Amino acid sequence: MVVELNHSSLMSFRRAKVEDVKQIVDLVNSAYRGTAGTRGWTHEADIVAGSRTSANEITAILEDSNSVILIGELNNVIESCVHLHKSGDDIHLGMLAVNPHLQGNGIGKSFLKKIENYCKQNLQGERIVLTVVSQRSELIQYYERRGYQRTGYFDSYPSDQKVGTAIVRELTLETMAKNLNWP
């Protein structure tokens, strides 16, 4: 079921709280690996098995003073989220997820703009850095259309970090970055 909506005006945007942990875990795992995730175009279910995150990981992120999880809500339900981690001049973007039933409506694009504005106004880094599974060419192209550039840096898939088990041999991650233009 795809829901038609005016994505730019209906979602509220805020920092996550401890009471949001379960909804965040459910959303991220659904968008990345769950059965519902295969309905959206961003899933990894065909190349990575297992959960993408856990309640312990999300709780630890919320307790980290250098990290924040931002969420987008529609009718008090978390429909999008992202993890931002400040490290020096870089802001690492991870776990960007949109409810698979709402994908294709421009919510991700709109949310990414809000994320970038949040980074400029609150985190004051020089650039946003993210990693993408290299075999996901459509996702790399998505970020390129939004101004992210391939850095040429590749790394092995982190099987030891409890983010799922690679199904595809020689799965790699590619780093992309976008400079933030400060006034």
Disulfide bonds with the S-S distance in Angstrom:
none
